[in-house]
Amino acid sequence: LKEQAGTEHIEVAVLTQEAVASQLERYRFFLVSAPTEPVSADFLNAIADFLSFGGSLVVCGQGNDSAGTAELNRLLDYAGSDLRIRDDLVTDDINNGGSPGEIYTDAINVESPWCGGISENQIYRQIAGASVTGGDWLVKGRPTTTSSLGTAEPVLLASEKTAGGGTIFVAGTLFCEDGSMEEPGTIWDEPYANYTIA
């Protein structure tokens, strides 16, 4: 993600939980992945302020991570969002990249402005991820994709507009991890849809 952002002349910074309150106002987008410790009240307040002034938030979960999922859902609730990450693991025994937890799907909502540049040949990739509820779906699993909670064709990425004019995106995994953001190997190949969405 950092490399792709650099080609677009976009600054990417890694902020600690403590630094968020003092530095977040400098940015328009903020990405949060599954935390390893509880998020602080200062962090929650900083995110709420950021969203109220038009900032956009990207929240990335992880499959079968009860503690991280609970903290991310607490953040989403505090932010006034209806989006949630489910405490599950999404798999696909047929449409995958070599293991059931590495999902490949072409069920992409190309009517959404966030997915408008995606071609019919691009696929979205999710690794060891959870499913998402609420908001407007951007990407979901194929008919062969299931959640460990029994849901077929679960939503993998969704969005929701905020009262401040920004957008909250929630993904079941860190959808912009390096492997999903790689440039294609040849001129005939297309990047993952993750690259185009990010």
Secondary structure, DSSP 8 states (H G I E B T S, - for coil): -HHHHHHTT-------HHHHHHHGGG-SEEEEE--SS---HHHHHHHHHHHHTT-EEEEE--TT-HHHHHHHHHHHHHTT---EE-SS-EEESSSBSSSTTEEEE-EE-TTSTTSTT--TT--EEEES---EESSEEEEE--TTEEETTS-BS-EEEEEEE-TTS-EEEEESS-TT-GGGS---SSTTS---HHHHH-
